[in-house]
Amino acid sequence: MSSGGLELPPGDSGHEGGPADAAGGAPGGMPAGAVSLAPPEAGRAPAGAGAELDWGAEAWSEVRTRAQRAGRAYIWLNLIEQRLRSVVGAVLRPIYEPVHGGDDWVVAAAGPAGQEWVQRAVAVREVSRRKGYLLDSADDNVLSFLTLPQLRELMVQHWPCFEPYFDDRREIEQALDELEVTRNVVSRNRALSRAVLEQAERASARLLEVLGGGAGSPSADRLPIDAVEDLVGDRYADVISVHPDRVRLQRQLPAEDLFGGARRLDAIGIGLNLLVQNFSGRRLVRLAEAGCRVRLLFLNPASSAVKRRERELGLRKGELSRSVEMNILHVRRVRAGLRDASGFEIHVFDETPRFTAYLVEGESSGIAVIQSYLRRARGMEAPVLVLRGGGRGPSRERDADHGLFPTYREEFESIWQDSRPVS
């Protein structure tokens, strides 16, 4: 359900109805009251209903938007329901199953107050069995047929059993209340507004964290993994966002969020303006003093490649060269202010610059910001890819197989080996 991959068909004008017989009878000797399904004659436009049945580009666009939002919301709701079902089963099953056995423990846990809805779940399960709707034997139990409100009701009724595991009942109930609107809209296939979807995503992420199903704190919370990325992100390798220029990137991912909390920072480019001009020298000193290893690779301001780039951008002679020199002087001052400068390295390279890359790794994951150089566009105006990678864990292993992060890491290391240190 991706905005990039789904192509819906155009409206089918061949299914429009035809005009009624003027004499009141049905054409072709059909009985009165019957509807003819014959296509309209060539060259004749059907009257009335045909125009109402047709969908134009605007209608299809609205359908796609609805489907995308509903798809995201459904994934979140599915995760919450599975997590809550697991929690309810883990807490209540050991209490009720030894006494009541089998699936009767769910009926006993529901009690008289839940008699109606738990019996309905039992009936739906039996129908699903007969019709072959149970595709996984793990779902052949009454608990799997309880809805989100019913799981919540079990939790509320038996809160003393859950209290040792969760601090704040009110927070759980509030998050579930916020999800109820979304659940209602998605289950009835109605339009879901962006504001309600965003509220549902926030509530779901909070609830998963409270219930112990969150993903921890990825990379200093710069760009936390959301449910959709975690499930279908491998479709796009490790690319998690694309921006038409750096201005739009920085609205979503400010320099402080990108570089703050980094344990390893490798950057390559002409002048590295994203770092030098948007992340203060004092902040960079604190980052290095906190143990972050920094390697900065600038284009040599005296190289012929700088002069070619100046001509491409229509800059005055020496303008870009002076800008790069100023940036190098700035990071040299930062390095000079460190108690131990061994982990803060500055190099220059003389090759034709092909891209700018900021490879930022935290304790458990990393983020890369990549920009290719365009002939007539400054770095601020070039498209930006944001990649997730580096660090450790299952998702990192997946990225290493087919992601772009390792590709740019390898390219950085190769150029670094051929570069020269700045004293």
C-alpha positions in Angstrom: 0.0 0.0 0.0 2.7 2.4 -1.0 2.3 5.7 -2.7 5.1 4.7 -5.1 4.0 1.3 -6.2 0.2 1.1 -6.4 -1.4 2.0 -9.7 -5.2 1.9 -9.6 -7.1 1.3 -12.9 -9.0 4.1 -14.6 -12.8 4.3 -14.5 -14.5 1.7 -16.8 -16.9 3.4 -19.1 -18.0 0.0 -20.4 -20.1 -0.6 -17.3 -22.5 2.3 -17.7 -26.2 1.7 -17.9 -28.4 2.4 -20.9 -31.6 4.5 -21.3 -34.9 2.9 -20.5 -37.3 1.7 -23.3 -39.5 4.7 -24.2 -42.6 2.5 -24.5 -42.2 1.2 -20.9 -41.4 -2.4 -21.8 -37.9 -4.0 -21.7 -35.9 -4.3 -24.9 -35.4 -7.6 -26.7 -38.6 -9.1 -25.3 -37.3 -9.1 -21.7 -39.8 -9.2 -18.9 -41.0 -6.0 -17.5 -38.8 -4.7 -14.7 -35.7 -6.6 -15.9 -32.5 -4.6 -16.4 -30.5 -4.8 -19.7 -26.8 -5.3 -19.3 -26.0 -4.8 -22.9 -23.3 -2.1 -23.6 -24.5 1.2 -25.1 -24.4 1.6 -28.8 -21.1 2.9 -30.3 -21.0 6.7 -30.3 -23.9 7.1 -27.9 -23.2 8.3 -24.4 -25.4 6.8 -21.7 -27.6 9.2 -19.8 -28.0 9.8 -16.1 -26.3 7.1 -14.0 -23.2 6.8 -16.2 -21.8 10.2 -15.1 -22.3 9.3 -11.5 -20.5 6.0 -11.8 -17.4 7.4 -13.4 -14.4 8.3 -11.3 -12.1 11.0 -12.4 -8.5 11.6 -11.5 -9.5 13.6 -8.4 -11.6 10.7 -7.1 -8.9 8.1 -7.7 -6.4 10.4 -5.9 -8.8 10.6 -2.9 -9.2 6.8 -2.9 -5.4 6.3 -2.9 -5.0 8.7 0.0 -7.7 7.0 2.0 -6.1 3.6 1.3 -2.7 4.7 2.4 -3.9 6.2 5.6 -6.1 3.2 6.4 -3.2 0.9 5.7 -0.9 2.6 8.1 -3.6 2.7 10.8 -4.4 -0.9 10.3 -0.8 -2.0 10.8 -0.6 -0.1 14.1 -4.0 -1.4 15.3 -2.9 -5.0 14.3 0.3 -4.6 16.3 -1.5 -3.2 19.4 -4.2 -6.0 19.3 -1.6 -8.7 19.0 0.5 -7.2 21.8 -2.5 -6.7 24.1 -3.7 -10.3 23.4 -0.2 -11.6 24.3 -0.1 -9.6 27.6 -3.7 -10.6 28.6 -2.9 -14.3 27.9 0.4 -14.2 29.8 -1.1 -12.7 32.9 -4.6 -14.3 33.1 -4.0 -17.7 31.6 -1.9 -19.0 34.6 -4.6 -17.8 37.0 -7.7 -19.3 35.3 -6.5 -22.2 33.1 -5.5 -24.5 35.9 -9.0 -24.3 37.4 -11.2 -24.1 34.2 -8.9 -25.7 31.6 -8.9 -25.4 27.8 -10.5 -22.3 26.3 -13.0 -22.1 29.2 -10.5 -20.0 31.1 -11.3 -17.0 28.8 -15.1 -17.5 29.5 -14.4 -17.6 33.2 -12.1 -14.5 33.1 -14.8 -12.5 31.3 -17.3 -13.3 34.1 -21.0 -12.4 34.0 -20.3 -8.9 32.7 -18.6 -10.2 29.6 -20.8 -13.2 29.1 -22.4 -11.8 25.9 -19.3 -10.8 24.0 -17.2 -13.8 25.0 -20.0 -16.2 23.8 -20.1 -14.2 20.6 -16.4 -14.8 20.1 -16.9 -18.5 20.7 -19.6 -18.6 18.1 -17.5 -16.7 15.5 -14.6 -19.1 16.2 -16.9 -22.1 15.5 -18.1 -20.6 12.2 -14.5 -19.8 11.2 -13.6 -23.5 11.9 -16.4 -24.8 9.7 -15.7 -22.5 6.8 -12.0 -23.0 6.9 -11.1 -19.4 7.8 -8.6 -20.5 10.4 -5.4 -20.6 8.4 -3.0 -20.9 11.4 -3.6 -23.4 14.2 -2.1 -20.8 16.6 -5.3 -18.7 16.1 -7.6 -21.6 17.0 -8.5 -20.2 20.5 -11.1 -17.9 21.9 -8.6 -15.3 22.9 -7.7 -14.7 19.2 -11.3 -13.8 18.5 -11.6 -11.0 21.1 -11.6 -7.5 19.8 -9.4 -4.6 21.1 -12.2 -3.2 23.4 -12.8 -6.7 24.8 -9.2 -7.3 25.6 -9.1 -3.9 27.2 -12.2 -4.9 29.3 -10.4 -8.0 30.5 -7.4 -5.9 31.5 -9.5 -3.3 33.4 -11.6 -6.0 35.2 -8.5 -7.7 36.4 -6.2 -4.7 36.9 -4.8 -6.0 40.3 -3.3 -8.9 38.3 -1.7 -6.5 35.8 -0.6 -3.8 38.3 2.7 -5.5 39.2 3.8 -5.2 35.5 2.5 -1.7 34.6 2.8 1.5 36.5 0.1 3.6 35.1 -3.4 2.2 34.3 -4.6 5.7 33.2 -1.9 6.0 30.5 -2.9 2.6 29.0 -6.6 3.5 29.0 -6.0 6.9 27.6 -4.0 5.5 24.7 -6.7 2.9 24.0 -9.3 5.6 24.1 -7.4 7.6 21.4 -7.2 4.4 19.3 -10.9 3.7 19.4 -11.8 6.4 17.0 -9.3 5.1 14.5 -10.4 1.5 15.0 -14.0 2.5 14.3 -13.1 4.4 11.1 -10.8 1.7 9.7 -13.2 -1.2 10.5 -16.0 0.6 8.5 -13.7 1.8 5.7 -14.5 5.4 6.2 -12.2 8.4 5.6 -9.4 8.9 8.1 -8.0 12.4 8.5 -4.2 13.0 8.7 -4.6 14.4 12.2 -6.5 11.3 13.6 -3.9 9.0 11.9 -1.0 10.9 13.5 -2.8 10.8 16.9 -3.3 7.0 16.5 0.4 6.5 15.6 1.6 8.4 18.6 -0.8 6.6 20.9 0.2 3.2 19.4 3.9 3.9 19.8 3.4 5.0 23.4 1.2 2.0 24.2 3.7 -0.5 22.7 6.4 1.1 24.8 4.3 0.8 28.0 3.4 -2.8 27.2 7.0 -3.7 26.6 6.7 -4.1 22.9 8.6 -1.0 21.8 11.9 -1.0 19.9 13.9 0.7 22.6 15.7 4.0 21.9 17.1 3.8 18.4 20.0 6.2 17.7 19.2 8.8 20.3 15.6 8.9 19.1 16.6 10.8 16.0 14.2 9.0 13.6 12.5 6.2 15.6 11.5 3.2 13.6 7.7 3.2 13.1 5.5 0.2 12.5 5.2 0.5 8.8 8.9 0.9 8.2 9.6 -2.1 10.5 7.3 -4.3 8.5 7.7 -3.2 4.9 10.9 -1.1 5.0 13.0 -3.8 3.2 11.1 -2.9 0.0 13.1 0.2 -0.2 16.5 -1.2 1.1 17.5 1.0 4.0 16.2 4.3 2.5 13.8 5.7 5.0 13.0 9.1 3.5 13.8 11.2 0.4 13.7 15.0 0.3 13.9 17.3 -2.7 16.4 19.6 -1.0 18.3 20.1 2.2 15.9 22.7 3.5 13.1 20.2 3.7 15.5 17.6 5.3 16.4 20.0 8.1 12.7 20.6 8.9 12.3 16.9 9.7 15.8 16.2 10.9 17.6 19.2 12.4 21.4 19.1 12.8 21.1 18.6 16.5 18.9 15.6 16.1 21.2 14.2 13.4 24.5 14.6 15.1 23.5 14.8 18.8 24.3 11.6 20.7 26.5 10.2 17.9 29.3 7.8 18.9 30.9 7.8 15.5 30.7 10.5 12.8 32.3 10.2 9.4 31.6 12.9 6.8 32.8 13.4 3.3 32.0 16.3 0.9 33.3 19.6 -0.6 32.8 21.8 2.4 30.5 19.8 4.8 28.2 22.8 5.4 25.5 20.8 7.0 27.8 20.0 9.9 30.0 23.1 10.0 27.3 25.8 9.6 24.5 24.1 11.5 26.2 22.5 14.4 28.1 24.8 16.7 31.8 24.4 17.5 31.0 24.2 21.3 28.5 21.4 20.6 31.0 19.6 18.4 33.6 19.9 21.2 31.2 18.4 23.8 30.3 15.6 21.3 34.0 14.7 20.9 34.8 15.0 24.6 31.9 12.6 25.3 33.7 9.9 23.3 32.4 10.4 19.7 35.0 9.4 17.1 35.0 12.1 14.3 36.6 11.8 10.8 36.0 14.7 8.4 37.0 14.5 4.8 37.0 17.8 2.8 37.8 18.4 -0.8 41.2 20.0 -1.1 40.5 23.8 -1.5 43.7 24.0 -3.7 42.7 21.2 -6.1 41.6 21.6 -9.7 38.3 19.9 -8.8 37.3 23.0 -6.7 38.0 25.3 -9.7 35.8 23.1 -11.9 33.0 23.1 -9.4 33.2 26.9 -9.2 32.7 27.1 -13.0 29.8 24.7 -12.8 28.0 26.8 -10.2 28.9 30.1 -11.9 30.8 31.3 -8.8 33.6 33.9 -8.8 37.1 32.5 -9.0 38.3 31.4 -5.5 34.9 31.9 -3.9 34.3 28.2 -3.2 37.9 27.6 -2.3 37.8 30.3 0.4 34.6 28.8 1.8 36.1 25.4 2.1 39.2 26.8 3.7 37.1 28.7 6.3 35.2 25.4 7.2 38.5 23.6 7.6 39.9 26.3 9.8 36.7 26.1 12.0 37.0 22.4 12.6 40.8 22.8 13.2 39.9 25.2 16.0 37.5 22.7 17.4 40.2 20.0 17.4 42.7 22.3 19.0 40.2 22.8 21.9 40.1 19.1 22.8 42.0 17.5 25.7 42.6 14.4 23.5 42.5 15.1 19.8 43.4 11.6 18.7 39.7 10.7 18.0 39.1 13.9 15.9 40.7 13.6 12.4 40.6 16.0 9.5 41.7 15.0 6.0 41.5 16.4 2.4 41.1 14.6 -0.9 41.9 15.6 -4.4 39.5 13.4 -6.4 36.4 14.6 -8.3 33.7 15.0 -5.6 30.7 12.7 -6.4 28.6 13.0 -3.3 28.3 14.4 0.3 27.7 11.8 3.0 27.3 12.1 6.7 27.5 8.6 8.3 26.3 9.0 11.9 26.2 6.0 14.3 24.9 5.8 17.8 24.9 3.0 20.4 22.5 0.7 18.6 21.8 2.1 15.1 22.9 4.8 12.7 21.6 7.3 10.1 23.2 8.4 6.9 22.4 11.6 5.0 23.5 11.3 1.3 23.5 14.0 -1.5 24.8 13.6 -5.0 26.3 16.6 -6.7 24.3 18.1 -9.6 26.1 20.2 -12.2 24.0 23.4 -11.7 22.7 23.0 -8.2 24.3 23.9 -4.9 24.4 21.4 -2.1 21.5 23.1 -0.4 19.3 22.5 -3.5 20.3 18.9 -4.2 18.0 15.9 -3.4 18.7 14.1 -0.1 18.5 10.4 0.8 18.2 9.4 4.5 19.4 5.9 5.2 19.1 3.8 8.3 22.0 1.5 9.1 25.1 0.8 11.1 25.0 -0.4 14.8 23.9 -3.8 15.8 20.7 -5.9 15.8 18.5 -7.9 13.4 17.4 -4.9 11.4 21.1 -3.8 11.0 21.9 -7.3 9.7 19.1 -7.0 7.2 20.4 -3.6 6.0 23.9 -5.1 5.6 22.6 -7.6 3.0 21.0 -5.1 0.6 21.2 -1.6 2.0 23.0 1.5 0.7 24.6 2.4 4.1 27.4 -0.2 3.7 28.0 1.0 0.1 28.7 4.6 1.2 30.6 3.4 4.2 32.9 1.4 1.9 33.3 4.4 -0.5 34.2 6.7 2.4 36.8 4.2 3.7 38.3 3.9 0.2 38.7 7.7 -0.2 39.9 8.1 3.3 42.8 5.7 2.6 43.9 7.9 -0.3 43.5 11.2 1.4 46.0 13.4 3.3 45.7 14.6 6.9 45.4 18.3 7.8 47.9 19.3 10.5 
